[in-house]
């Protein structure tokens, strides 16, 4: 199919710059991309017939990693402090 209709995982490395040139980087296009990614994640892991806790646990694990990354400098400063 046309390059603009392919998913990121279907694009070869040499075609990546031209594929990025066809993407819509306006705020509306970026919000549409985020919404499409969330819908595909939701349909694959959360909205399934025989689902388990995998989708929610992946979401919580991602939140924990992101939160740790945001607070790393603060945690690092308190690690070597002596409490006496």
Secondary structure in CASP SS format (residue, H / E / C, confidence):
PFRMAT SS
TARGET T0000
AUTHOR 0000-0000-0000
METHOD secondary structure of the structure
MODEL  1
X C 1.00
X C 1.00
X H 1.00
X H 1.00
X H 1.00
X C 1.00
X C 1.00
X H 1.00
X H 1.00
X H 1.00
X C 1.00
X C 1.00
X H 1.00
X H 1.00
X H 1.00
X H 1.00
X H 1.00
X H 1.00
X H 1.00
X H 1.00
X H 1.00
X C 1.00
X C 1.00
X C 1.00
X C 1.00
X C 1.00
X H 1.00
X H 1.00
X H 1.00
X H 1.00
X H 1.00
X H 1.00
X H 1.00
X H 1.00
X H 1.00
X H 1.00
X H 1.00
X H 1.00
X H 1.00
X H 1.00
X H 1.00
X H 1.00
X H 1.00
X H 1.00
X H 1.00
X H 1.00
X C 1.00
X C 1.00
X C 1.00
X C 1.00
X C 1.00
X C 1.00
X C 1.00
X H 1.00
X H 1.00
X H 1.00
X H 1.00
X H 1.00
X H 1.00
X H 1.00
X H 1.00
X H 1.00
X H 1.00
X H 1.00
X H 1.00
X H 1.00
X H 1.00
X H 1.00
X H 1.00
X H 1.00
X C 1.00
X H 1.00
X H 1.00
X H 1.00
X H 1.00
X H 1.00
X H 1.00
X H 1.00
X H 1.00
X C 1.00
X C 1.00
X C 1.00
X C 1.00
X C 1.00
END
